[in-house]
Amino acid sequence: MPRRDFLSSEERIRFDTPPQLSSTERLIMTDWPLWAEEYLRQIHTPTNKVGFLLQLGYFRVVTRFFVPDRYPAVDVEWVAHSLQLSVDQIRLEDYTHNRSLYRHRAIILTNLGYQAFEETHRTALGEEARRLTHLQTRPALILDALVDFLRARRVEVPVYNTLFDVVTGALQAWDAHLQAIIEAHLTPVEKAVLDELLDNSAASPRAGGGHRYPLTELKRINQSMQPKQIAERLAQFRHLQALFTQLQPLIRRLELADDTIRYYAQYVLDNRSARMVGRVHERYLRLIAFIIHQYLSVGDALILTLLKAVAGVLNDCQEQLKEQYFQSRHGTAGLVGQVGRRSQVHIDALTEIDQTLNKINWTSDQKIEHIRQVLGKKRLASEQLAADQQRVAELQAINQPVHERTDYYAALEKASYRLQLRVSGIVQALAFDAQTSHPHLLKALLYFQERGGELSSPGLPVDFLDMAERQHVFTAGGKLRVSLYKVLLFWAVRDAIRCIRSAGSSPYGTSCFRLIV
């Protein structure tokens, strides 16, 4: 059964090649245990001495033995120099085919408290591999886990091919298990649905000739923020959702984890659809994994679209108001200056009038006459007072929308249609978890979905809005500002939504999206 390699060719060679040691790490070659020093005195030939110490050093680093002709020259020279031997005296090709090599390995294993890798260990390793495979770990990670498994039990790590055979056997057994489930539970209707993905007879011709497979149309996820592309992405999601829903009973039986889904789905993504037509083995398993993977991926893409679209409108409205404030700053500053100066005149006049009224030696007529003089001097006649009132009213008219954010809500309402084109369909298509969603927001979303986005005042859920938003979402006459309501709803969704496709959570529920507030 053909499979993708667990490791690249470079990684496989590196696995069966001694590690490249730094000058500091290489000191382990000359930091010998006491037993090794004593045994070294019993070795007579320079080649066997160097070979023994290199085997010992590498095993202490990676718990593996290597073929001597792969020992790096720099390590050979280092050990030979530490023994005051000439490199010309070392013949590692002779050591490779010498019984001393295997005797040295046995001595190293015994003194370091390790066991040689034997058939009993291979059996135990196979059982561990099958356990890991049922946990649906990726093949490369299974291999790494098996190495850790052996090290934890102080067993020699074998060569790559041995581990590869163990992992392959476990994967083949797991694959046969999945295939048996598919053969037993895949209905003829479901099989026909999957086969249709590889049937291009009814498809429209493409520019380069031939017909595009339906499967190909589901592979590419367009990330454009244009309404037309978002609508196409939404249609793609609904198609995948229909396939996922129809296959859900079988999907639950397969119990595929995320890593397994990605492993099989990646084959479909990496290969042309025409190649899938000719591949009978694992066809349905790969297609099912692909549907799960793409359904969740397109759902993620729609969520990102929603987040990006809402953030874009909010930022645009804020920038628009900043620009308006900036453009009107000179007029506003002039009006504030006028009001400020006239306020000081009023304060001065009131202060002087207060002082006049407190003069004990003045008669009432004198006080009234002086007050008239103060009002005339400060230009506080009825005409000037009316002008002052007008300036204050103008300043209040400028400040009130800013203080109450009326202008911001108006900007949001104006931008609502642009946001609805991009987001309304997404909010209607997604399902939200009733167990973890905020009840007020969930109620508003269900209301929105049930009515297909067409809203009216009676029974409209507004509990998810704060008090200021509730005041603005209705006009003074009590009429619903529908466009503003939708923006605030989308905004609330943006702040609350989280994707829960995390480790340990099942991706096979009716939805992978939850609202968390």
JORATA-V278285 format. One record per run of one state. SS is the DSSP state (alpha for helix, beta for strand, coil for the rest). FROM is the first residue (numbers start at 0). TO is the last residue. Records with the same first field share a line. If there is no record, write none. Layout:
SS=FROM-TO + FROM-TO
//
This chain:
coil=0-7 + 15-23 + 29-32 + 40-44 + 62-62 + 64-66 + 70-71 + 82-85 + 89-90 + 96-97 + 112-113 + 115-117 + 134-137 + 152-153 + 155-155 + 157-158 + 185-186 + 196-203 + 205-209 + 211-212 + 219-225 + 254-256 + 270-271 + 278-281 + 327-327 + 357-362 + 377-380 + 404-404 + 429-437 + 450-465 + 474-478 + 480-480 + 499-511 + 515-516
alpha=8-14 + 24-28 + 33-39 + 45-61 + 67-69 + 72-81 + 86-88 + 91-95 + 98-111 + 118-133 + 138-151 + 159-184 + 187-195 + 213-218 + 226-253 + 257-269 + 272-277 + 282-326 + 328-356 + 363-376 + 381-403 + 405-428 + 438-449 + 466-472 + 481-495
beta=63-63 + 114-114 + 154-154 + 156-156 + 204-204 + 210-210 + 473-473 + 479-479 + 496-498 + 512-514
//
